[in-house]
Amino acid sequence: MNIKEPLDAAIRSLRANKLRSTLTALGIIIGVAAVIVVISLIQGLEKSVLKQVESAGSQTLFVRTRFRNETPPEEWNRIRNRDLTLDHMRALKEDLPIVTQVTPLFFTGAQVRWSGKSATTQILMTDDTYLDLNGLNLISGRNFVPADIRLGTKVCILGSSVITKLNIKGNPIGQIISTDTLSLEVIGVRETQGSSLGNDPDDQILIPLSTGLPILPETSRRQLFFQAKIDPSFNADDGAELVEESLRRIKGIKSGEPNSFRVFSSKQITALVGNITAIITSVAGGMVSIALLVGGIGIMNIMLVSVTERTREIGVRKAVGAKRKDILTQFLIEASFLCVLGGAVGILLGYILGAGVGILLLGEMGGIPLWSVISAFLVPAGIGLIFGMYPANKASKMDPIEALRYE
């Protein structure tokens, strides 16, 4: 018997029981669709995060204070001089010639108001080097100038989401945005970057650090973040080591004492993001595999029912000369065909859902690797073979005389 005959028999059987076949394949469809959606979102998240990291350039280092929750208690108690201030940043640039630019950062939330409307947003305190260092542009207005930083001028640059939240009509340049402690004149509007999983860089107001520092508590003033740009002739990882050594000298941290700060290169952040997404992919893959397992059990259950219903048919086929392997092949093909069909529908459904959810959460659709599509075909086929083997084997072993007597 050639492969066409059992394939035709499988298709006829599926057509004869359309509703049952659809419900049977539903577990496979849901499992495969879940795999495609999860992988698409993880790929999109990784792409979005890396794009933001890469916008700062490969020669940019990120420096921040250490957090208590990332440090063992016994080590945390040994950390001295946990401050990270403007003086440390200035001293670093003077101490280490390979550092060509230092940009301070401090983030805080605030309620802002304009013309009777209010909204909660994020305020980023920085200086005139921030936009250039991070490859950001203005669509109108101007950047901070050294005089704004030196004098603590009460000016700000708006993100597009802030303008939408406050419903500012017309040209926002020259408008006054108020917080509980400041009245800020709008001097610029940033280009739109797009949101990612609830993180919206456009929902941000930039103000000079010198304007915001006086209103911050003393502890906050001494817990700044900053970005350090190093000479392009130096490797970023080597630069990170040199920055770490320089800051230890500046802060007076003795040999053997733990750092009170952390230095990251874009390469390290990229590797960290890759490791995190790989872990998420593995965990999510294990979870959605349960749906495929349930779908496989459903396939086996329905195939056992099908074998029972078609007992007389099996008896007739064996009576007219069908061999055991012919019956086995027929039922295996039927189970595998049902799984592969469910996999194909699952891929299509997963692609559509992944695109929709990706655009909604990330602002763009994440890529779907070729290996995931191939796996989405091969895994269901394997499930069909594995879970279809027992029913098919049971059918192939039937005694033709007993089968013909079956009512």
N, C-alpha and C positions, 0 to 999 in steps of 0.2 A: 504494500500500500504506500503510495507517495504522500508527501506532506500536504498536498492540496486537498485531498479528500478529508482528513481529520480537521483541517482548517475550515473548510466549508461546513463541516458538521458542527464545529464550535460556533461559527457565526449564526447558523440556523438556530441552534439552541438558545443563543443569547437573544436573538430576535423574537423567538417564541415566548420568552419570559423577560420582556423589556423592563418592567418595573422592578422585578427581583434583581435583574442584572445591574440596574442603576443603583439600587440600594446597596447591593453587595460591593460595588466599586466605590461607593461613597467614602468608606474608610481610607482607601488608597488615595482618592482624590484629595481629601482633607489633609492627609499626611504629607503628600507631595507638595500641595499648595503651601502648607505651613513651612516646609523646608525652603521653598523658593522665596517666600516672603521674608523669612528670618535672614537668609543669606543676603538678599537684596538690601534689607535695612542695615545689616552690619557692614556691608560693603559701602553703602551710602554714608553711614556714620564715620567710618574710617576715612573715606575720601574727603568728607566735610572737615573733619578735625585736622587732617594733614594739610589741607588747602590753607587753613588758618595759620598753621605752624609755618608752612613754607612761605607765606606772604611776608613773614618777618625776615626771611633770608637764611641761608645755611650758616652764615657767620654771626648770627645773633644768639647770645646766651641768655637764659632766664635765671634770675637769682631771687630767692625768697627766703624768709625765715623758716625754720623747721616747725612743723606742727606737732603738738603733743600726741595726737592720735596715731602718728606714724613713727613714734619713737618709743622704745621699751622704757618702762618707768625708771629702772636703775640707771639707764643712760641719760634720760631726761634730767634727772637730779644732778648729773655731773656737768650739764651744759651751762657755761658761763657766757655773759655778755650776749644775750639773745637779741639785742637791738640791731636794726638795720636802718640807717638814717641817711640823710642827704650828705652828711659829712663823710660817711663811709664810701659813698659813691664817688664823691669828689676825690677822696684820697686814693681810691682804686685807679682812677684815670691818671692821676699823677704818678702813682707807684708802678703802673704797668703800661708801658708805651704801646703795646699791641692793642690796647683798648682804645678805639677811635671815637666811641660815642657811648654815653650812658644816659638812659632814659628812665626816670623814676615813674612809678605807678602806685596808685592807691585807689581801691574800689570801695564804694559805699552806696547804699540805697538811700533814696530820698523821695519825698512827695514834692512835686513841682506844680506850679500854677501859672495859668495865663488867661487873662480875660474871663475870670470867673470859672474856668475849667481847671480840673486838677487830675494828676495821674502819678502813679508810682513808677519810678525809673531808676536806672543805675547812673551814678556819677563817677566818672574816671578822672582823677586828678593826675596831671602829667605836665609835660612841657612842650616847647615848640618842635622837638625832634620826633615826637611820637608818630605823627602821620607819615613822615618820610621813612622812618625805620621799618614801619609795618606795611609799606606799599599802599597806603590809603590816599584817596584824592578827595577834594572838595568839589561839589557841583555848583556852589556859589559862595561868595564871601571870601574871607581870608583866614589864614592860619594864625596861631599865636605868634607874636614877635618877642624878641628878647626883653623889650621894655615891659610887656605884659607879665613875663615871668619875674622880672626884677622888682616890679612895683606891686605885684599881686592885683592886677587890674580885674575888675569884676565883669569878665566876659566869658562867653561859652560858645561851643560848637555843637550843633544838634545832629542826632541821628534821625533818619527818615521816620522811624516808628514813633519817636517822641512827637514829631510834627503831626502825625496821624492821630495819636492819642489825645493831644491837646486841641486837635481840629483847627490848627493855625491856617488861615486862608491867606492867599497871596504870598508876597515875599516876606519870609520870616526875619531877614536881616534887619537889625535895628530894633526888633521887638524885645521886650523885657520879660524874662522868665524868672519867677520867684520861687525860693525854697523857704523853709522856716527861718533861715539865718542869712540868706543872700538874695540880692536882686542882680540878675545877670543879663547883660546885653548880648543878644545873639549876633555873632560876627561871621559865622560860617555854617554851612550845611554839608555833612559828609555824604559821599556816594553810598548807595545801598549795597550791603554785603549779603543779606539773606540770613534767615534763622536756621537753627539746627537743633532738633530735639529739645525745644523749650529755651535754648540759648539764643538770644537775639542781640547780636552786636549793634544793630541799628537802634535798639531801645537803650540809648546811652547818650549822656551829655558829657562832653569834655570841658574841663575848666583847668586853669593854671594851678599847679600844685601849691604855689605860694599863696593863691587865693583861698584854697580850701584848708590848708594846714592850721591856720589860727582857730578854726572852729572845731577841730578834732580834739579828742581827749589826748592827754600826754602819752599814754601807752600806744595809741594808734599812730601818733607821729613818729614813733620809734620802731614801727613794724612795717616798713615800706617794702614793696617789691621793686625790682628794676630789670631792665634789659640792657645788656652790654654788647656792643658790636665790636668784633675784633678784626684785626688786619687780615685781608683776604689771603695773604701769603701763609697764614697759619691754619693748620687743621683745627676744626671746631672742637674736637675732643681734647686735643692738646691745649687749646686755649682755655677750655673749661678747667683743666688741671691747674694752669697758671693763675687763673682768676681765683680759684679756691685757695691756692698757696698765698696769694697776695692778700686776700681778705683775712686769712688766719693771722698773718703778720699785723695787719692794720688793727684787727680786733684784739690782738694780744692773746690768742689761743695757743696754749703751750702744747708741745709734742705729747701725743697720747691722749689728749682731751678731744672729745667729739665736737664736730662742727655745730654751730648754732644756726647754720644756713644750708641751703642746697643750691647747687649750680647745675643747670640742665642745658645741653646743646640740643639743637633741632633734631640731630641724628638720634640722640638718646630718647627724645620725646616720640619720634617716629617709631623707634623700636618698641617703646613702652606701649604705644597705641596698638601696634601690630600684635604684641603679646596679649593685650587685653581683649582685642577683637577675636583672636584665636581661641581664647578661653571661652568667650561668650558663644562663639560658633560651636564649640564642642559641647557645651552645656545645653544650648538650644537644640543642637542636632540630636542629642540623647533624648531630650524631652519629646520632640516631635516624632522621633522614631517609635515612641510608644503608640502613636496613632497608626503608623504603618504596621506595627505588630498586631494591633487590634483589627486592622483591615485584613491582615493575613489570616487571622483566626476566623473572621467572617467569611473569607473565601473558602476555607476548608469546610466550614459548617455548611455553606450552601452547596458545595460540591458533593458532600456526603448525602445531602437531600436529593441532589440531582441524580446521583448514582442509584439511590433507592427508587426514585420515580421511574428511572429508565432501565430497571432490571430486565424486563422482557425484551427491550430493544437490544441490550447487551447479549442476552441469550440468543436472539435471532442472528446477530452479527457473528457470534462465535459458532453458531450452528451452520452458517453458510461459509465458514472457512476463515473468519478473522482470528488472527493469532493474539496471544496474550500481549505482545509488544504493541500490536495495533490498537487495542483497547486502551493500554497504558498511555500511548502517545496521544490518542484522541483527547482523553480527559486532562492530560498535562497541558496540551495546547490550549484547551478551553480555559483552564485556570490562568495560564500565563497571558493569554490574549486579553482576558478580563482585567488583569493587573496592569498590563502595558497600556491598555485603553484608558484605564483610570489614571495612570501616570501622565499620559499625554494631556488629558483634560486638566489634571492637577497643575501641570507646568503652565498651561495657558491661564488658568485661574490665578495661580500664584504670581505670574507676570503682571496681570492686570491689577491685582490687589497690592503687589509690591510697588508698582508705579504710583498708584493712588496714595498709599500711606507714606511712601518716600517723599513725594511732592508736598504732602500735607505737613510732615514732621521735619523734613530736611531741606525742603525747598527745591529738591531735585531728586531724580530717580537714581538709586544705587545700581551698580552694574551687577549682572548675573553671570558668574564665571561659567565657562564651558563645561568644567568638570561637574558642576552641580546639575546641569541639564542632562549630561550623560548619565550621572548617577540616578537622576529621577526616572530614567528609562530602565536602567539595568537593575536597580534595587527592587522595583515592583515586579520585574520579570523573575528575579530570583525568589521573591516572596511567593509568586505564583507557582514556581517549580517546587519550592520547599513545602508549602502548605497544600499544594495540590497532589503531592506524591502519595499521601496516605489514601485519599479517596480514589485516585487513579489506580493505585495498586490493589485496593479492595475490589474495584470493578473488574480489573484484569484477571483476578483469581476466581471469579465466579464460575461455578459449574453450569454449563449451558443448559442441562436438563432441569436443574433446580430453578434457573433463571426463567426458563420458559413456563414453568408451573406457577411462577409468582403472580399473585393477584394484587 
